[in-house]
Amino acid sequence: MEMVRVVVADDNTQLRNMVTEYLNKQNGIDVVGSASDGVEAIELVQKLEPDVLICDMIMPQMDGYTVLERLSQMKLEKRPGVIALTALGRDDFIARAINLGVNYYMVKPFDFLTLAQRVLEAAGQGGHAEALGVRMVQESAPAGAESLEERIANLFLTVGIPAHIKGYQFLREAVRMVMENPDMMGRITKELYPGIAHRFGTTSSKVERAIRHAIEVAWNRGCIEALDEAFGRNVCSLEDKPTNGEFIALVADRLSVERNAQGRSA
């Protein structure tokens, strides 16, 4: 029986390595490639023609939903089975992924044994799990596997900021910097924008414009209910979108509250 060839795509390096290591231990499963973003995932699918793609829904460059759309447009001899492995557990996110053709949707933290079984099923070999020697070992992704970047990405997707625009990356970095050093909010033009610009090899003015554009995209989509739900309160009206600084502060404050709540419950 042929090996099931798998490509793993997730920008969380630790989790990607854990998944790769576990699946490679299973008889009948071979992880032939791993990707840290959606663009690389598409390239590996074209090059390696795997049986199964394990794909996070939130990744840099191109998110998992766009990867699914691209797969449906690609001329492949055999479209790989797709397993969505993500922190996004809302019903509308799940429905969207299913409509785009995922075989299974698994929310983090997940069970490794179940993932191995789903890989075989997505490859059309679900009835051979025992014959292939999938080890009956219960291993789970650690509760902390969902990184800060994933929580930020989850929030951005909820309010309608797509991962492929440049402002998404700049906003994610801005929120992370402010959470690490809240005083940075008082030095946006002098330190925050220049710091982001230095990391991405661009200018402060381009960072400011790209972030403003990303916020405009969210507000122009008109998802004010999603915005209110995400931030737990009425943030602004559609006619009164926040400034860059106000939006960054909203996101950083929301995530800080969640982190502190998790720390108290631990």
Disulfide bonds with the S-S distance in Angstrom:
none
